[in-house]
Amino acid sequence: MAAGRMAAAASAAAKAVGAGIPRFPPIFDPLDAAAASLAPEDLQREREVGVALGLKSMLATTLESWRARHRPGSGASCGP
């Protein structure tokens, strides 16, 4: 369900600035597969939630948890 939210939020953010999102298969194929596994009403609800939450809000949470794991002294590597 998170995939539906994230895809909808990203699309809404791009549309708001007049941009489009390139449909790279490695990114969109899993998103499309996840969306196809949901009932239409569930997918619509998740898309609405994603747009309401906004991409910035969702990414802030995701990035903060990543940053916490990769702070200097955490023992985690930021690179390959």
C-alpha positions as a Markdown table, in Angstrom:
| # | Residue | x | y | z |
|---|---|---|---|---|
| 1 | Met | 0.0 | 0.0 | 0.0 |
| 2 | Ala | 2.9 | 2.3 | 0.6 |
| 3 | Ala | 3.8 | 2.0 | -3.0 |
| 4 | Gly | 0.5 | 3.4 | -4.1 |
| 5 | Arg | 0.8 | 6.3 | -1.7 |
| 6 | Met | 4.3 | 7.2 | -2.7 |
| 7 | Ala | 3.6 | 6.9 | -6.5 |
| 8 | Ala | 0.5 | 9.2 | -6.1 |
| 9 | Ala | 2.4 | 11.7 | -4.0 |
| 10 | Ala | 5.2 | 11.8 | -6.5 |
| 11 | Ser | 2.9 | 12.2 | -9.4 |
| 12 | Ala | 1.0 | 15.0 | -7.6 |
| 13 | Ala | 4.2 | 16.8 | -6.7 |
| 14 | Ala | 5.5 | 16.6 | -10.3 |
| 15 | Lys | 2.1 | 17.8 | -11.7 |
| 16 | Ala | 2.1 | 20.8 | -9.3 |
| 17 | Val | 5.3 | 22.1 | -10.9 |
| 18 | Gly | 4.4 | 21.1 | -14.5 |
| 19 | Ala | 6.7 | 18.2 | -14.7 |
| 20 | Gly | 6.3 | 14.6 | -15.6 |
| 21 | Ile | 7.9 | 11.5 | -14.1 |
| 22 | Pro | 9.9 | 9.3 | -16.4 |
| 23 | Arg | 8.5 | 5.7 | -16.2 |
| 24 | Phe | 11.7 | 3.8 | -15.6 |
| 25 | Pro | 10.8 | 0.1 | -15.5 |
| 26 | Pro | 13.0 | -0.8 | -12.5 |
| 27 | Ile | 11.1 | 1.8 | -10.5 |
| 28 | Phe | 7.6 | 1.6 | -11.9 |
| 29 | Asp | 7.2 | -2.2 | -12.6 |
| 30 | Pro | 7.2 | -3.0 | -8.9 |
| 31 | Leu | 4.9 | -0.1 | -8.2 |
| 32 | Asp | 2.5 | -1.2 | -10.9 |
| 33 | Ala | 2.6 | -4.8 | -9.6 |
| 34 | Ala | 1.9 | -3.6 | -6.1 |
| 35 | Ala | -1.0 | -1.5 | -7.3 |
| 36 | Ala | -2.4 | -4.4 | -9.3 |
| 37 | Ser | -2.6 | -6.5 | -6.2 |
| 38 | Leu | -5.0 | -4.1 | -4.4 |
| 39 | Ala | -8.7 | -3.9 | -4.8 |
| 40 | Pro | -9.6 | -0.8 | -6.8 |
| 41 | Glu | -11.2 | 0.9 | -3.8 |
| 42 | Asp | -8.2 | 0.2 | -1.7 |
| 43 | Leu | -5.9 | 1.6 | -4.3 |
| 44 | Gln | -7.9 | 4.7 | -4.7 |
| 45 | Arg | -7.9 | 5.3 | -1.0 |
| 46 | Glu | -4.2 | 4.8 | -0.7 |
| 47 | Arg | -3.6 | 7.2 | -3.6 |
| 48 | Glu | -5.8 | 9.8 | -1.9 |
| 49 | Val | -3.9 | 9.3 | 1.3 |
| 50 | Gly | -0.6 | 9.7 | -0.5 |
| 51 | Val | -1.6 | 13.0 | -2.2 |
| 52 | Ala | -2.9 | 14.3 | 1.2 |
| 53 | Leu | 0.3 | 13.4 | 3.0 |
| 54 | Gly | 2.5 | 14.8 | 0.3 |
| 55 | Leu | 5.8 | 13.6 | -1.0 |
| 56 | Lys | 7.9 | 15.9 | 1.2 |
| 57 | Ser | 6.2 | 14.5 | 4.4 |
| 58 | Met | 6.7 | 10.9 | 3.4 |
| 59 | Leu | 10.3 | 11.4 | 2.3 |
| 60 | Ala | 11.2 | 13.3 | 5.4 |
| 61 | Thr | 10.2 | 10.3 | 7.5 |
| 62 | Thr | 12.1 | 7.9 | 5.3 |
| 63 | Leu | 15.2 | 10.0 | 5.0 |
| 64 | Glu | 15.3 | 10.7 | 8.8 |
| 65 | Ser | 15.4 | 7.0 | 9.6 |
| 66 | Trp | 18.1 | 6.5 | 7.0 |
| 67 | Arg | 20.2 | 9.4 | 8.3 |
| 68 | Ala | 19.9 | 8.1 | 11.9 |
| 69 | Arg | 21.4 | 4.8 | 10.8 |
| 70 | His | 24.2 | 6.5 | 8.8 |
| 71 | Arg | 25.3 | 9.2 | 11.2 |
| 72 | Pro | 29.0 | 9.4 | 11.9 |
| 73 | Gly | 29.9 | 7.0 | 14.7 |
| 74 | Ser | 26.9 | 4.8 | 14.0 |
| 75 | Gly | 29.1 | 2.2 | 12.4 |
| 76 | Ala | 27.1 | 2.2 | 9.1 |
| 77 | Ser | 28.6 | 3.0 | 5.8 |
| 78 | Cys | 27.0 | 5.6 | 3.5 |
| 79 | Gly | 28.8 | 4.4 | 0.3 |
| 80 | Pro | 29.4 | 1.2 | -1.5 |
